[in-house]
Amino acid sequence: MGNRLKAQICCGERSGKGKGAPAVVSAQSKNEMFQAAEPPDADRRTVEEIQMIATRLQGPCKKYPKAGASFMSSAKDRYIAVVAADAKAEDVSDGGSSWSAWRHRWRRGQLAYWADETSFRRREQPKGQIDLLSITRVSCGDCSPQEVTVIHAVGEERHNFIITFADGKRAENWRHALRRLRSLLDSRHG
């Protein structure tokens, strides 16, 4: 895909006095953080929960090659995160600052991975990504409790994205968080 992922999660901090907008920093500048003047509503609650989950999904893991583990290949260290999509024209009628616009950006978001955390922080092109809405299942790996299998659709085909974490508890928490994120993206009002 030729599109570069530009939006990233920013440690859950907000500017302002409690009415802050999503804690997202885009590659253009930190000045693009905004304050939505809307009262709390379903979209706001959903976006805030998505952001909390996104910070829990971010971190180091090991990723198996797309072809799977083999005698000649093994899992490589990677840094994984979910990112909201860049704003589109239909998102920016109000400057892209509404909670509804952010919810739509998250629906177009991706689960992506980089070589390391430094590459992620520098906003480099990810080594790979999966559209969040293409994820059809998140399950325990076949081999160990530290493993997570993310099944996603590309057209009519199903693909396995397999990652492992340092311990089984981290893998279990990550699986539950991704499932919750996916359900929030599907639901109408969180």
C-alpha positions as CSV (number, residue, x, y, z in Angstrom):
1,M,0.0,0.0,0.0
2,G,1.3,3.4,-1.0
3,N,-0.3,5.3,1.9
4,R,1.9,6.3,4.7
5,L,0.4,6.0,8.2
6,K,0.7,9.4,9.8
7,A,-1.5,9.3,13.0
8,Q,-0.1,7.8,16.1
9,I,-1.2,7.5,19.7
10,C,0.3,10.0,22.1
11,C,0.6,8.5,25.6
12,G,-3.1,9.3,26.4
13,E,-2.3,13.0,27.4
14,R,-4.7,15.7,26.3
15,S,-4.4,19.4,26.1
16,G,-7.0,21.6,27.7
17,K,-9.2,21.4,30.8
18,G,-10.8,18.0,30.7
19,K,-12.7,18.6,27.4
20,G,-9.7,17.5,25.3
21,A,-9.9,15.7,22.1
22,P,-8.4,12.4,21.2
23,A,-4.7,12.1,22.2
24,V,-3.5,11.6,18.7
25,V,-0.5,13.2,17.1
26,S,-0.2,13.3,13.4
27,A,3.0,13.5,11.4
28,Q,2.3,17.1,10.4
29,S,2.7,18.6,13.9
30,K,1.5,18.5,17.4
31,N,-0.4,21.7,16.8
32,E,-3.1,19.5,15.1
33,M,-4.3,18.3,18.5
34,F,-7.6,19.9,19.0
35,Q,-10.4,20.4,21.5
36,A,-13.8,19.3,20.5
37,A,-16.4,21.7,21.7
38,E,-19.1,19.1,21.7
39,P,-20.7,17.7,24.9
40,P,-19.9,14.2,25.9
41,D,-21.7,11.7,23.7
42,A,-21.5,8.2,22.5
43,D,-18.9,8.9,19.9
44,R,-16.7,10.7,22.4
45,R,-17.0,7.8,24.9
46,T,-16.2,5.3,22.2
47,V,-13.2,7.3,20.9
48,E,-11.8,7.7,24.4
49,E,-12.1,4.0,25.1
50,I,-10.5,3.2,21.7
51,Q,-7.6,5.4,22.6
52,M,-7.2,3.7,26.0
53,I,-7.2,0.3,24.3
54,A,-4.8,1.5,21.6
55,T,-2.2,2.4,24.2
56,R,-2.5,-1.1,25.7
57,L,-2.0,-2.7,22.3
58,Q,1.2,-0.8,21.6
59,G,4.5,-2.5,22.4
60,P,7.2,-5.0,21.6
61,C,6.4,-8.5,20.3
62,K,7.9,-11.1,18.0
63,K,6.3,-11.6,14.6
64,Y,6.4,-14.7,12.5
65,P,6.9,-14.3,8.7
66,K,3.8,-14.3,6.6
67,A,4.7,-17.8,5.3
68,G,4.8,-19.0,8.9
69,A,7.7,-20.4,10.9
70,S,10.0,-22.8,9.2
71,F,13.4,-24.4,9.5
72,M,15.0,-21.4,7.8
73,S,13.0,-18.6,9.4
74,S,11.9,-17.6,12.9
75,A,10.0,-14.8,14.6
76,K,11.6,-11.4,14.5
77,D,11.5,-8.6,17.1
78,R,8.9,-6.0,16.1
79,Y,7.0,-3.1,17.6
80,I,3.2,-3.2,17.2
81,A,0.6,-0.5,17.5
82,V,-2.9,0.4,16.2
83,V,-3.1,3.8,14.5
84,A,-6.0,5.9,13.3
85,A,-6.2,6.7,9.6
86,D,-5.3,10.1,8.2
87,A,-8.2,12.5,7.9
88,K,-10.2,12.4,4.7
89,A,-12.2,15.2,3.1
90,E,-15.5,13.9,4.6
91,D,-13.8,14.0,8.1
92,V,-12.8,17.6,7.9
93,S,-15.9,19.6,7.2
94,D,-15.5,20.9,10.8
95,G,-11.7,20.8,10.7
96,G,-11.7,17.0,11.5
97,S,-12.2,17.9,15.2
98,S,-15.5,16.1,15.9
99,W,-15.7,12.9,17.9
100,S,-17.6,11.4,15.0
101,A,-14.8,12.2,12.6
102,W,-12.3,10.6,14.9
103,R,-14.5,7.5,15.2
104,H,-14.5,7.2,11.4
105,R,-10.7,7.6,11.3
106,W,-10.4,4.8,13.8
107,R,-12.7,2.6,11.7
108,R,-10.3,3.1,8.8
109,G,-7.3,2.5,11.1
110,Q,-4.7,-0.2,11.0
111,L,-2.9,-2.7,13.2
112,A,0.7,-2.1,12.0
113,Y,4.2,-3.1,13.0
114,W,7.7,-1.6,12.7
115,A,11.2,-2.9,13.1
116,D,11.5,-1.3,16.5
117,E,10.0,1.4,18.8
118,T,12.4,4.0,17.4
119,S,11.0,3.5,13.9
120,F,7.5,3.8,15.2
121,R,8.3,7.0,17.1
122,R,10.0,8.5,14.0
123,R,6.8,7.8,12.1
124,E,8.6,5.7,9.6
125,Q,6.6,3.6,7.1
126,P,5.5,0.4,8.9
127,K,6.9,-2.9,7.7
128,G,3.3,-4.2,7.4
129,Q,-0.2,-3.4,8.4
130,I,-3.7,-4.8,8.6
131,D,-6.9,-2.8,8.3
132,L,-8.7,-3.0,11.6
133,L,-12.0,-3.8,10.0
134,S,-10.6,-6.7,8.1
135,I,-9.8,-8.6,11.4
136,T,-12.2,-11.5,11.6
137,R,-10.8,-13.4,14.6
138,V,-8.3,-13.0,17.4
139,S,-7.3,-16.3,19.2
140,C,-4.7,-18.1,21.2
141,G,-1.9,-19.4,19.1
142,D,-1.7,-23.2,18.4
143,C,1.7,-23.7,20.0
144,S,1.9,-21.7,23.2
145,P,0.0,-19.3,25.5
146,Q,2.4,-16.5,24.5
147,E,1.2,-16.7,21.0
148,V,-1.7,-14.6,19.4
149,T,-3.2,-15.3,16.0
150,V,-5.0,-12.5,14.2
151,I,-7.0,-13.8,11.3
152,H,-7.9,-11.1,8.7
153,A,-9.5,-11.1,5.3
154,V,-7.9,-9.8,2.2
155,G,-10.7,-10.0,-0.5
156,E,-12.0,-13.6,-0.2
157,E,-8.8,-15.0,1.3
158,R,-8.1,-15.4,5.0
159,H,-4.6,-14.8,6.4
160,N,-3.0,-15.4,9.7
161,F,-0.9,-12.8,11.4
162,I,1.0,-14.5,14.2
163,I,2.8,-12.8,17.0
164,T,4.2,-13.8,20.4
165,F,4.7,-11.9,23.6
166,A,7.2,-12.3,26.5
167,D,4.6,-14.1,28.7
168,G,1.2,-15.7,28.5
169,K,-0.5,-13.0,30.6
170,R,0.6,-10.2,28.2
171,A,-0.7,-12.2,25.2
172,E,-4.0,-12.9,26.9
173,N,-4.5,-9.2,27.8
174,W,-3.5,-8.2,24.2
175,R,-6.0,-10.6,22.7
176,H,-8.8,-9.3,24.9
177,A,-7.9,-5.7,24.2
178,L,-7.9,-6.2,20.4
179,R,-11.2,-8.1,20.6
180,R,-12.7,-5.2,22.5
181,L,-11.3,-2.6,20.1
182,R,-12.7,-4.6,17.2
183,S,-16.2,-4.7,18.8
184,L,-16.1,-0.9,19.4
185,L,-15.4,-0.3,15.8
186,D,-18.3,-2.5,14.8
187,S,-20.9,-1.1,17.2
188,R,-23.0,1.9,16.5
189,H,-22.8,3.6,19.8
190,G,-20.1,1.7,21.8
